[in-house]
């Protein structure tokens, strides 16, 4: 057998097994930052606090990170809250838009926002002004806690600043 044929036979026999041992590692992709409106479930948060204008009523709630409006810095956030103790239980469902001043990689992320809320309470059926549509103002910031979670500290001026709520909670981090 000629030398060329022996080399070809060795390549045919051993070639597939040698090729299978190779692992392809693609180069890092240059990704452009997301722009435009994106709607979806990107995270969630839980929080607790006090309605300081409602006799110190305790408030618990949950939020969703439901997407971006025009930019990753403008977030859509629906939430639901329950106020208990010190009077009739209260129920609030909100939809807010938040402007985040920094990106997700910073240790502190301040934000400001506004939105609308539908508010109700126990005995709403006997109250002609219930449920009510409220205008909300949001001021807060997130503090880096873990690679997947942030602390949340927040103030809500609700019902055109007739109610004031303070919250602390945990929220998921995007892009971690």
VODODO-401934 format. One record per atom (N, C-alpha, C, O): residue number from 1; atom name; x, y, z. Coordinates in Angstrom, 2 decimals. Layout:
BEGIN
num  atome  c1  c2  c3
NUM  CA  X  Y  Z
...
***
This chain:
BEGIN
num  atome  c1  c2  c3
1  N  0.85  -1.17  0.00
1  CA  0.00  0.00  0.00
1  C  0.89  1.22  0.00
1  O  1.87  1.29  0.75
2  N  0.56  2.17  -0.83
2  CA  1.39  3.37  -0.91
2  C  1.21  4.23  0.33
2  O  0.22  4.11  1.06
3  N  2.15  5.05  0.54
3  CA  2.14  5.93  1.72
3  C  0.92  6.86  1.71
3  O  0.32  7.09  2.76
4  N  0.54  7.39  0.58
4  CA  -0.60  8.28  0.46
4  C  -1.90  7.56  0.83
4  O  -2.78  8.14  1.47
5  N  -2.02  6.31  0.41
5  CA  -3.21  5.55  0.74
5  C  -3.29  5.26  2.24
5  O  -4.38  5.29  2.82
6  N  -2.14  4.97  2.87
6  CA  -2.14  4.73  4.32
6  C  -2.58  5.97  5.09
6  O  -3.34  5.86  6.05
7  N  -2.10  7.13  4.69
7  CA  -2.49  8.38  5.34
7  C  -3.98  8.63  5.15
7  O  -4.67  9.04  6.09
8  N  -4.48  8.40  3.96
8  CA  -5.91  8.59  3.70
8  C  -6.75  7.64  4.54
8  O  -7.80  8.03  5.04
9  N  -6.30  6.38  4.70
9  CA  -7.02  5.40  5.50
9  C  -7.02  5.81  6.98
9  O  -8.05  5.68  7.65
10  N  -5.90  6.28  7.48
10  CA  -5.82  6.73  8.88
10  C  -6.75  7.93  9.11
10  O  -7.44  7.99  10.13
11  N  -6.78  8.88  8.18
11  CA  -7.65  10.05  8.28
11  C  -9.12  9.61  8.26
11  O  -9.92  10.15  9.02
12  N  -9.47  8.66  7.41
12  CA  -10.85  8.18  7.35
12  C  -11.26  7.46  8.63
12  O  -12.41  7.58  9.06
13  N  -10.36  6.72  9.23
13  CA  -10.69  5.97  10.44
13  C  -10.68  6.86  11.67
13  O  -11.62  6.82  12.47
14  N  -9.64  7.65  11.85
14  CA  -9.48  8.46  13.06
14  C  -10.08  9.86  12.95
14  O  -10.34  10.48  13.97
15  N  -10.29  10.36  11.77
15  CA  -10.77  11.73  11.57
15  C  -12.06  12.07  12.30
15  O  -12.10  13.08  13.01
16  N  -13.12  11.26  12.17
16  CA  -14.36  11.58  12.87
16  C  -14.21  11.62  14.40
16  O  -14.80  12.48  15.05
17  N  -13.42  10.70  14.97
17  CA  -13.27  10.71  16.42
17  C  -12.43  11.90  16.88
17  O  -12.70  12.45  17.94
18  N  -11.44  12.32  16.11
18  CA  -10.65  13.50  16.47
18  C  -11.48  14.77  16.32
18  O  -11.35  15.68  17.13
19  N  -12.31  14.84  15.31
19  CA  -13.15  16.01  15.11
19  C  -14.20  16.12  16.20
19  O  -14.56  17.23  16.61
20  N  -14.71  15.00  16.69
20  CA  -15.71  15.03  17.75
20  C  -15.12  15.55  19.06
20  O  -15.86  16.09  19.88
21  N  -13.83  15.39  19.27
21  CA  -13.19  15.85  20.49
21  C  -13.02  17.37  20.52
21  O  -12.79  17.94  21.58
22  N  -13.11  18.01  19.39
22  CA  -12.99  19.46  19.31
22  C  -14.27  20.11  19.81
22  O  -15.36  19.65  19.47
23  N  -14.17  21.17  20.61
23  CA  -15.35  21.90  21.06
23  C  -15.27  23.31  20.52
23  O  -14.29  24.02  20.76
24  N  -16.29  23.71  19.81
24  CA  -16.32  25.05  19.24
24  C  -16.84  26.03  20.27
24  O  -17.93  25.86  20.82
25  N  -16.07  27.06  20.52
25  CA  -16.49  28.14  21.40
25  C  -16.66  29.38  20.54
25  O  -15.68  29.94  20.06
26  N  -17.91  29.81  20.35
26  CA  -18.12  30.97  19.48
26  C  -17.58  32.25  20.15
26  O  -17.54  32.35  21.37
27  N  -17.18  33.21  19.34
27  CA  -16.71  34.47  19.91
27  C  -17.88  35.22  20.54
27  O  -19.03  35.02  20.14
28  N  -17.60  36.08  21.52
28  CA  -18.69  36.84  22.13
28  C  -19.37  37.72  21.09
28  O  -18.72  38.39  20.30
29  N  -20.68  37.70  21.12
29  CA  -21.45  38.50  20.17
29  C  -21.52  39.93  20.64
29  O  -21.69  40.19  21.83
30  N  -21.40  40.85  19.73
30  CA  -21.57  42.27  20.05
30  C  -23.06  42.56  19.97
30  O  -23.62  42.69  18.88
31  N  -23.69  42.67  21.14
31  CA  -25.13  42.90  21.16
31  C  -25.41  44.37  21.38
31  O  -24.79  45.02  22.23
32  N  -26.32  44.88  20.63
32  CA  -26.74  46.27  20.78
32  C  -27.74  46.35  21.93
32  O  -28.52  45.42  22.13
33  N  -27.73  47.44  22.67
33  CA  -28.73  47.56  23.74
33  C  -30.14  47.55  23.16
33  O  -30.39  48.07  22.07
34  N  -31.04  46.95  23.93
34  CA  -32.43  46.88  23.49
34  C  -33.03  48.28  23.45
34  O  -32.85  49.08  24.36
35  N  -33.73  48.55  22.38
35  CA  -34.40  49.85  22.26
35  C  -35.85  49.59  21.85
35  O  -36.21  48.49  21.43
36  N  -36.65  50.61  21.99
36  CA  -38.04  50.49  21.59
36  C  -38.90  49.93  22.70
36  O  -38.43  49.70  23.81
37  N  -40.15  49.70  22.39
37  CA  -41.11  49.18  23.36
37  C  -41.04  47.66  23.36
37  O  -41.14  47.03  22.31
38  N  -40.87  47.09  24.54
38  CA  -40.87  45.63  24.71
38  C  -41.84  45.32  25.84
38  O  -41.73  45.87  26.94
39  N  -42.78  44.43  25.58
39  CA  -43.78  44.04  26.57
39  C  -43.58  42.57  26.89
39  O  -43.39  41.75  26.00
40  N  -43.62  42.24  28.18
40  CA  -43.46  40.86  28.62
40  C  -43.25  40.84  30.12
40  O  -43.29  41.89  30.77
41  N  -43.03  39.67  30.67
41  CA  -42.75  39.55  32.09
41  C  -41.24  39.43  32.26
41  O  -40.66  38.39  31.96
42  N  -40.59  40.49  32.74
42  CA  -39.15  40.54  32.90
42  C  -38.72  40.41  34.36
42  O  -37.52  40.28  34.63
43  N  -39.65  40.43  35.29
43  CA  -39.30  40.30  36.69
43  C  -40.49  40.58  37.58
43  O  -41.59  40.86  37.10
44  N  -40.26  40.49  38.88
44  CA  -41.32  40.72  39.85
44  C  -40.71  41.23  41.15
44  O  -39.50  41.18  41.34
45  N  -41.56  41.72  42.02
45  CA  -41.10  42.18  43.32
45  C  -42.19  42.04  44.37
45  O  -43.38  41.97  44.04
46  N  -41.79  41.99  45.62
46  CA  -42.71  41.98  46.74
46  C  -42.29  43.10  47.68
46  O  -41.12  43.44  47.78
47  N  -43.27  43.67  48.38
47  CA  -42.97  44.79  49.25
47  C  -43.97  44.88  50.38
47  O  -45.08  44.34  50.31
48  N  -43.57  45.57  51.41
48  CA  -44.44  45.83  52.54
48  C  -44.16  47.23  53.05
48  O  -43.09  47.78  52.82
49  N  -45.13  47.81  53.73
49  CA  -44.92  49.16  54.23
49  C  -46.12  49.68  54.99
49  O  -46.92  48.92  55.53
50  N  -46.23  51.02  55.03
50  CA  -47.26  51.69  55.80
50  C  -47.90  52.79  54.99
50  O  -47.24  53.53  54.26
51  N  -49.23  52.89  55.14
51  CA  -49.96  54.05  54.63
51  C  -50.01  55.02  55.80
51  O  -50.84  54.86  56.70
52  N  -49.15  56.02  55.81
52  CA  -49.00  56.89  56.97
52  C  -50.18  57.84  57.15
52  O  -50.36  58.39  58.23
53  N  -51.01  58.04  56.11
53  CA  -52.17  58.93  56.23
53  C  -53.45  58.17  56.56
53  O  -54.49  58.80  56.75
54  N  -53.39  56.88  56.62
54  CA  -54.59  56.07  56.88
54  C  -54.45  55.40  58.25
54  O  -54.72  54.20  58.38
55  N  -54.05  56.16  59.24
55  CA  -53.93  55.62  60.60
55  C  -52.81  54.61  60.76
55  O  -52.87  53.78  61.66
56  N  -51.80  54.66  59.92
56  CA  -50.69  53.72  60.03
56  C  -51.04  52.32  59.54
56  O  -50.52  51.34  60.06
57  N  -51.91  52.24  58.56
57  CA  -52.33  50.95  58.03
57  C  -51.15  50.22  57.40
57  O  -50.38  50.81  56.65
58  N  -51.00  48.91  57.71
58  CA  -49.95  48.10  57.12
58  C  -50.36  47.72  55.69
58  O  -51.52  47.37  55.44
59  N  -49.40  47.80  54.75
59  CA  -49.67  47.53  53.34
59  C  -48.69  46.47  52.85
59  O  -47.49  46.56  53.10
60  N  -49.20  45.47  52.13
60  CA  -48.37  44.47  51.47
60  C  -48.76  44.45  50.00
60  O  -49.91  44.69  49.64
61  N  -47.78  44.15  49.15
61  CA  -48.09  44.16  47.73
61  C  -47.08  43.42  46.89
61  O  -46.05  42.95  47.38
62  N  -47.39  43.31  45.61
62  CA  -46.52  42.67  44.63
62  C  -46.52  43.51  43.37
62  O  -47.51  44.16  43.04
63  N  -45.39  43.49  42.67
63  CA  -45.23  44.24  41.42
63  C  -44.71  43.31  40.33
63  O  -44.12  42.27  40.62
64  N  -44.92  43.70  39.09
64  CA  -44.38  42.99  37.94
64  C  -43.57  43.97  37.10
64  O  -43.96  45.13  36.94
65  N  -42.45  43.52  36.58
65  CA  -41.70  44.28  35.59
65  C  -42.26  43.84  34.24
65  O  -41.91  42.77  33.74
66  N  -43.14  44.65  33.65
66  CA  -43.91  44.24  32.48
66  C  -43.36  44.76  31.16
66  O  -44.01  44.58  30.13
67  N  -42.20  45.39  31.17
67  CA  -41.62  45.79  29.90
67  C  -41.07  47.19  29.90
67  O  -41.01  47.86  30.94
68  N  -40.68  47.63  28.70
68  CA  -40.07  48.94  28.48
68  C  -40.96  49.77  27.57
68  O  -41.61  49.25  26.66
69  N  -40.97  51.07  27.81
69  CA  -41.63  52.02  26.92
69  C  -40.54  52.87  26.28
69  O  -39.91  53.67  26.97
70  N  -40.31  52.72  25.00
70  CA  -39.40  53.54  24.22
70  C  -37.93  53.31  24.54
70  O  -37.09  53.51  23.66
71  N  -37.57  52.90  25.76
71  CA  -36.19  52.76  26.20
71  C  -36.14  51.81  27.38
71  O  -37.13  51.68  28.10
72  N  -35.00  51.12  27.62
72  CA  -34.89  50.27  28.80
72  C  -34.96  51.05  30.11
72  O  -35.17  50.45  31.17
73  N  -34.79  52.35  30.07
73  CA  -34.87  53.16  31.28
73  C  -36.30  53.50  31.69
73  O  -36.53  53.88  32.83
74  N  -37.26  53.36  30.79
74  CA  -38.66  53.63  31.11
74  C  -39.38  52.30  31.23
74  O  -39.61  51.61  30.23
75  N  -39.74  51.95  32.45
75  CA  -40.33  50.64  32.74
75  C  -41.82  50.75  33.00
75  O  -42.30  51.74  33.56
76  N  -42.55  49.72  32.59
76  CA  -43.98  49.59  32.88
76  C  -44.10  48.66  34.09
76  O  -43.52  47.58  34.11
77  N  -44.85  49.11  35.10
77  CA  -44.95  48.29  36.31
77  C  -46.39  48.26  36.85
77  O  -46.84  49.23  37.45
78  N  -47.10  47.15  36.64
78  CA  -48.39  46.97  37.32
78  C  -48.13  46.44  38.73
78  O  -47.13  45.77  38.98
79  N  -49.04  46.76  39.65
79  CA  -48.90  46.27  41.02
79  C  -50.26  46.11  41.67
79  O  -51.26  46.66  41.20
80  N  -50.28  45.33  42.74
80  CA  -51.49  45.13  43.54
80  C  -51.10  45.22  45.01
80  O  -50.05  44.72  45.41
81  N  -51.96  45.87  45.82
81  CA  -51.66  46.08  47.23
81  C  -52.88  45.81  48.08
81  O  -54.02  45.98  47.65
82  N  -52.62  45.39  49.29
82  CA  -53.65  45.15  50.29
82  C  -53.25  45.88  51.55
82  O  -52.14  45.68  52.06
83  N  -54.14  46.73  52.07
83  CA  -53.91  47.43  53.33
83  C  -54.77  46.80  54.42
83  O  -55.97  46.62  54.24
84  N  -54.14  46.48  55.55
84  CA  -54.87  45.81  56.63
84  C  -54.61  46.50  57.96
84  O  -53.64  47.25  58.12
85  N  -55.48  46.24  58.92
85  CA  -55.44  46.79  60.28
85  C  -55.79  48.28  60.26
85  O  -55.74  48.92  59.22
86  N  -56.13  48.80  61.41
86  CA  -56.46  50.23  61.57
86  C  -57.51  50.70  60.57
86  O  -57.25  51.62  59.79
87  N  -58.66  50.10  60.58
87  CA  -59.75  50.52  59.70
87  C  -60.09  49.44  58.70
87  O  -59.62  48.31  58.79
88  N  -60.93  49.81  57.75
88  CA  -61.36  48.86  56.71
88  C  -60.18  48.48  55.83
88  O  -59.33  49.31  55.52
89  N  -60.15  47.22  55.42
89  CA  -59.11  46.77  54.49
89  C  -59.21  47.56  53.20
89  O  -60.31  47.86  52.73
90  N  -58.06  47.90  52.62
90  CA  -58.03  48.65  51.36
90  C  -57.38  47.80  50.28
90  O  -56.53  46.96  50.57
91  N  -57.78  48.04  49.03
91  CA  -57.27  47.30  47.88
91  C  -56.92  48.31  46.80
91  O  -57.72  49.18  46.46
92  N  -55.71  48.20  46.26
92  CA  -55.27  49.13  45.22
92  C  -54.59  48.34  44.11
92  O  -53.70  47.52  44.38
93  N  -55.00  48.57  42.87
93  CA  -54.32  48.04  41.69
93  C  -53.79  49.22  40.89
93  O  -54.54  50.14  40.56
94  N  -52.50  49.20  40.57
94  CA  -51.87  50.34  39.90
94  C  -51.19  49.93  38.60
94  O  -50.81  48.77  38.43
95  N  -51.05  50.89  37.70
95  CA  -50.22  50.76  36.51
95  C  -49.38  52.03  36.44
95  O  -49.92  53.13  36.31
96  N  -48.06  51.85  36.51
96  CA  -47.15  53.00  36.57
96  C  -46.06  52.88  35.51
96  O  -45.71  51.79  35.07
97  N  -45.55  54.02  35.12
97  CA  -44.37  54.10  34.26
97  C  -43.26  54.73  35.09
97  O  -43.44  55.80  35.67
98  N  -42.09  54.07  35.14
98  CA  -40.98  54.51  35.96
98  C  -39.80  54.89  35.08
98  O  -39.44  54.14  34.17
99  N  -39.19  56.04  35.35
99  CA  -37.96  56.47  34.68
99  C  -36.81  56.13  35.60
99  O  -36.70  56.69  36.69
100  N  -35.92  55.22  35.17
100  CA  -34.76  54.81  35.95
100  C  -33.57  55.65  35.50
100  O  -33.25  55.68  34.31
101  N  -32.92  56.32  36.43
101  CA  -31.84  57.25  36.10
101  C  -30.54  56.56  35.71
101  O  -29.71  57.17  35.03
102  N  -30.33  55.32  36.13
102  CA  -29.11  54.59  35.78
102  C  -29.48  53.22  35.23
102  O  -30.65  52.82  35.27
103  N  -28.48  52.51  34.72
103  CA  -28.76  51.17  34.20
103  C  -28.67  50.12  35.31
103  O  -28.35  50.44  36.45
104  N  -28.95  48.90  34.95
104  CA  -29.07  47.78  35.90
104  C  -27.74  47.42  36.57
104  O  -27.76  46.75  37.60
105  N  -26.61  47.84  36.03
105  CA  -25.31  47.45  36.58
105  C  -24.86  48.29  37.76
105  O  -23.88  47.94  38.42
106  N  -25.54  49.38  38.06
106  CA  -25.13  50.28  39.13
106  C  -25.56  49.73  40.50
106  O  -26.56  49.02  40.59
107  N  -24.80  50.04  41.57
107  CA  -25.18  49.55  42.90
107  C  -26.44  50.20  43.46
107  O  -27.13  49.60  44.28
108  N  -26.76  51.42  43.03
108  CA  -27.99  52.10  43.43
108  C  -28.67  52.63  42.18
108  O  -28.03  53.26  41.33
109  N  -29.98  52.37  42.07
109  CA  -30.73  52.77  40.88
109  C  -31.90  53.64  41.33
109  O  -32.94  53.11  41.72
110  N  -31.75  54.98  41.28
110  CA  -32.88  55.85  41.63
110  C  -33.89  55.92  40.49
110  O  -33.52  55.77  39.32
111  N  -35.16  56.15  40.83
111  CA  -36.19  56.27  39.80
111  C  -37.32  57.16  40.28
111  O  -37.49  57.39  41.48
112  N  -38.08  57.64  39.32
112  CA  -39.27  58.45  39.56
112  C  -40.33  57.98  38.57
112  O  -40.00  57.52  37.48
113  N  -41.59  58.09  38.95
113  CA  -42.63  57.63  38.04
113  C  -44.00  58.18  38.40
113  O  -44.17  58.89  39.39
114  N  -44.95  57.83  37.56
114  CA  -46.33  58.25  37.76
114  C  -47.24  57.17  37.18
114  O  -46.82  56.36  36.35
115  N  -48.48  57.19  37.63
115  CA  -49.41  56.21  37.11
115  C  -50.82  56.42  37.63
115  O  -51.12  57.39  38.32
116  N  -51.66  55.48  37.29
116  CA  -53.05  55.48  37.73
116  C  -53.32  54.25  38.58
116  O  -52.72  53.20  38.38
117  N  -54.24  54.40  39.53
117  CA  -54.60  53.29  40.41
117  C  -56.12  53.23  40.55
117  O  -56.80  54.25  40.51
118  N  -56.61  52.04  40.71
118  CA  -58.01  51.80  41.03
118  C  -58.03  51.35  42.49
118  O  -57.49  50.30  42.83
119  N  -58.67  52.16  43.35
119  CA  -58.66  51.92  44.80
119  C  -60.05  51.56  45.29
119  O  -61.06  52.10  44.84
120  N  -60.07  50.62  46.23
120  CA  -61.32  50.17  46.82
120  C  -61.09  49.86  48.29
120  O  -59.96  49.92  48.78
121  N  -62.17  49.52  49.01
121  CA  -62.06  49.17  50.42
121  C  -63.23  48.28  50.80
121  O  -64.20  48.15  50.05
122  N  -63.12  47.66  51.97
122  CA  -64.25  46.86  52.47
122  C  -65.47  47.75  52.58
122  O  -65.37  48.90  53.00
123  N  -66.62  47.24  52.20
123  CA  -67.85  48.02  52.23
123  C  -67.98  48.96  51.04
123  O  -68.73  49.93  51.11
124  N  -67.28  48.68  49.97
124  CA  -67.28  49.55  48.79
124  C  -68.67  49.65  48.17
124  O  -69.01  50.68  47.58
125  N  -69.47  48.60  48.29
125  CA  -70.80  48.61  47.70
125  C  -71.72  49.67  48.28
125  O  -72.65  50.12  47.60
126  N  -71.50  50.09  49.52
126  CA  -72.33  51.11  50.15
126  C  -71.76  52.52  50.00
126  O  -72.38  53.49  50.44
127  N  -70.59  52.65  49.37
127  CA  -69.92  53.94  49.20
127  C  -70.06  54.38  47.74
127  O  -69.55  53.71  46.84
128  N  -70.75  55.49  47.51
128  CA  -70.99  55.95  46.13
128  C  -69.70  56.41  45.43
128  O  -69.67  56.46  44.20
129  N  -68.66  56.74  46.18
129  CA  -67.41  57.19  45.56
129  C  -66.42  56.03  45.38
129  O  -65.25  56.27  45.10
130  N  -66.86  54.81  45.54
130  CA  -65.98  53.65  45.48
130  C  -66.38  52.75  44.31
130  O  -67.58  52.54  44.12
131  N  -65.49  52.24  43.54
131  CA  -64.05  52.43  43.59
131  C  -63.63  53.79  43.06
131  O  -64.39  54.46  42.35
132  N  -62.41  54.19  43.40
132  CA  -61.89  55.50  43.00
132  C  -60.72  55.34  42.04
132  O  -59.97  54.37  42.13
133  N  -60.58  56.29  41.13
133  CA  -59.42  56.34  40.24
133  C  -58.44  57.36  40.82
133  O  -58.79  58.53  40.97
134  N  -57.24  56.92  41.14
134  CA  -56.23  57.77  41.76
134  C  -55.08  58.04  40.79
134  O  -54.78  57.22  39.92
135  N  -54.46  59.20  40.95
135  CA  -53.22  59.54  40.25
135  C  -52.09  59.37  41.26
135  O  -52.16  59.90  42.37
136  N  -51.05  58.63  40.89
136  CA  -49.94  58.32  41.80
136  C  -48.64  58.96  41.34
136  O  -48.40  59.15  40.15
137  N  -47.81  59.29  42.31
137  CA  -46.43  59.71  42.10
137  C  -45.54  58.70  42.81
137  O  -45.85  58.31  43.94
138  N  -44.45  58.27  42.17
138  CA  -43.55  57.28  42.74
138  C  -42.14  57.85  42.79
138  O  -41.66  58.39  41.80
139  N  -41.48  57.73  43.94
139  CA  -40.07  58.07  44.11
139  C  -39.41  56.90  44.82
139  O  -39.93  56.43  45.83
140  N  -38.29  56.43  44.33
140  CA  -37.65  55.31  45.01
140  C  -36.28  55.02  44.46
140  O  -35.78  55.70  43.56
141  N  -35.68  53.98  45.02
141  CA  -34.43  53.48  44.48
141  C  -34.27  52.02  44.86
141  O  -34.84  51.53  45.84
142  N  -33.47  51.35  44.05
142  CA  -33.12  49.96  44.30
142  C  -31.66  49.91  44.70
142  O  -30.83  50.64  44.14
143  N  -31.34  49.06  45.66
143  CA  -29.97  48.86  46.11
143  C  -29.56  47.43  45.80
143  O  -30.30  46.48  46.08
144  N  -28.38  47.28  45.21
144  CA  -27.89  45.95  44.86
144  C  -27.81  45.07  46.10
144  O  -27.20  45.45  47.10
145  N  -28.42  43.89  46.04
145  CA  -28.41  42.95  47.16
145  C  -27.71  41.66  46.77
145  O  -26.86  41.17  47.52
146  N  -28.06  41.10  45.64
146  CA  -27.56  39.82  45.17
146  C  -27.52  39.90  43.65
146  O  -28.09  40.83  43.08
147  N  -26.87  38.97  43.00
147  CA  -26.80  39.06  41.53
147  C  -28.17  38.96  40.87
147  O  -28.32  39.36  39.72
148  N  -29.18  38.44  41.57
148  CA  -30.51  38.32  40.98
148  C  -31.57  39.17  41.67
148  O  -32.70  39.23  41.20
149  N  -31.23  39.84  42.79
149  CA  -32.22  40.63  43.53
149  C  -31.67  41.98  43.96
149  O  -30.47  42.14  44.18
150  N  -32.57  42.95  44.08
150  CA  -32.27  44.27  44.63
150  C  -33.22  44.55  45.79
150  O  -34.35  44.06  45.81
151  N  -32.74  45.34  46.77
151  CA  -33.63  45.91  47.77
151  C  -34.40  47.04  47.11
151  O  -33.90  47.69  46.19
152  N  -35.60  47.27  47.56
152  CA  -36.46  48.32  47.02
152  C  -36.89  49.21  48.18
152  O  -37.45  48.73  49.16
153  N  -36.64  50.51  48.07
153  CA  -37.13  51.51  49.02
153  C  -37.92  52.52  48.21
153  O  -37.42  53.05  47.23
154  N  -39.18  52.78  48.64
154  CA  -40.05  53.55  47.76
154  C  -41.06  54.39  48.55
154  O  -41.52  54.00  49.62
155  N  -41.39  55.54  47.97
155  CA  -42.45  56.42  48.46
155  C  -43.52  56.53  47.38
155  O  -43.20  56.70  46.20
156  N  -44.78  56.43  47.79
156  CA  -45.91  56.63  46.87
156  C  -46.78  57.77  47.39
156  O  -47.29  57.69  48.50
157  N  -46.94  58.81  46.60
157  CA  -47.94  59.83  46.85
157  C  -49.16  59.44  46.02
157  O  -49.12  59.52  44.79
158  N  -50.22  59.01  46.67
158  CA  -51.37  58.45  45.96
158  C  -52.59  59.36  46.09
158  O  -52.68  60.19  47.00
159  N  -53.51  59.20  45.18
159  CA  -54.75  59.98  45.16
159  C  -54.43  61.47  45.15
159  O  -54.92  62.23  45.98
160  N  -53.60  61.87  44.18
160  CA  -53.17  63.27  44.03
160  C  -52.60  63.80  45.35
160  O  -52.91  64.92  45.76
161  N  -51.75  62.99  45.99
161  CA  -51.02  63.33  47.22
161  C  -51.90  63.38  48.47
161  O  -51.53  64.04  49.44
162  N  -53.05  62.72  48.47
162  CA  -53.88  62.65  49.68
162  C  -53.50  61.47  50.57
162  O  -53.81  61.46  51.76
163  N  -52.83  60.48  49.99
163  CA  -52.35  59.31  50.73
163  C  -50.85  59.20  50.50
163  O  -50.34  59.47  49.41
164  N  -50.15  58.80  51.56
164  CA  -48.69  58.66  51.48
164  C  -48.30  57.29  52.00
164  O  -48.61  56.94  53.14
165  N  -47.60  56.52  51.14
165  CA  -47.19  55.17  51.52
165  C  -45.68  55.04  51.38
165  O  -45.07  55.55  50.44
166  N  -45.08  54.33  52.34
166  CA  -43.65  54.03  52.33
166  C  -43.49  52.52  52.27
166  O  -44.17  51.78  52.97
167  N  -42.56  52.05  51.41
167  CA  -42.37  50.62  51.20
167  C  -40.91  50.22  51.31
167  O  -40.01  51.02  51.06
168  N  -40.70  48.96  51.69
168  CA  -39.41  48.28  51.57
168  C  -39.72  46.91  51.00
168  O  -40.74  46.31  51.34
169  N  -38.85  46.40  50.14
169  CA  -39.11  45.10  49.55
169  C  -37.92  44.57  48.77
169  O  -36.83  45.13  48.83
170  N  -38.15  43.49  48.04
170  CA  -37.16  42.88  47.17
170  C  -37.73  42.81  45.76
170  O  -38.92  42.56  45.57
171  N  -36.87  43.02  44.78
171  CA  -37.28  42.94  43.39
171  C  -36.19  42.24  42.58
171  O  -35.01  42.32  42.92
172  N  -36.58  41.56  41.52
172  CA  -35.59  40.87  40.70
172  C  -34.80  41.87  39.89
172  O  -35.26  42.97  39.59
173  N  -33.58  41.47  39.54
173  CA  -32.70  42.28  38.70
173  C  -32.79  41.78  37.27
173  O  -32.78  40.57  37.02
174  N  -32.87  42.69  36.35
174  CA  -32.86  42.33  34.94
174  C  -31.43  42.26  34.45
174  O  -30.57  42.98  34.95
175  N  -31.16  41.41  33.49
175  CA  -29.85  41.36  32.86
175  C  -28.76  40.74  33.71
175  O  -27.58  40.98  33.45
176  N  -29.11  39.94  34.70
176  CA  -28.10  39.31  35.56
176  C  -27.76  37.95  35.06
176  O  -26.92  37.27  35.66
***
